[in-house]
Amino acid sequence: MPPAQDQAMPTPDSNIVPEKVRDGIDVVINGEPFRHTGDPAMPLLWYLRDVLRLTGTKYGGEAQAGNGADLVLVDGKPLPAIGQPMQALAGKQVTTVEGLAANDGTLHPLQQAFIDEDAIGCGHCTPGWLISGVALLARTAQPSDDDIDQLPNLCRCGAQTRVRRAIKRAAAGKAGQA
């Protein structure tokens, strides 16, 4: 039933004044654009965890002495999120562990290989291993043991052997196969 003709439409409050768009730092995270309008020196790690609630990336220590748990891809290069101030990320593409899977939920081959090889101990270092492993596979199709040993990640649970097998499984295109 159509609305009655004699009902008046509400009049907007004339005191409403639109704000201009805030200046900020534009960055693309996991394919989505964001504008950071806070402290430009805020480390990316805290922006991801505290603002966007992307908690896969873990605090792993200071940028130069960390264990690799806070690695993210910045324009395809693995970097520690604690060492990246937001001001340095203007116009950059950031991929976190949450952004490795396809939009339809299909896991990245390395994520599937980690599951296949049970390459997860306590899980704290896993996001960093995945990020550095994805970057390694992007630059080296068939990484050697030495290539894998050069990754900056540490695991206190002893999952390194399974991580090595997972990286090699993904490189061989056997992720998801028995």
Secondary structure by P-SEA (a helix, b strand, c coil): cccccccccccccccbbbbcccbbbbbbcccbbbbbcccccccaaaaacccccccccccccccccccccbbbbccccccccccccccccccbbbbcccccccccccccaaaaaaaaacccccccaaaaaaaaaaaaaaacccccaaaaaaccccccccaaaaaaaaaaaaaacccccc
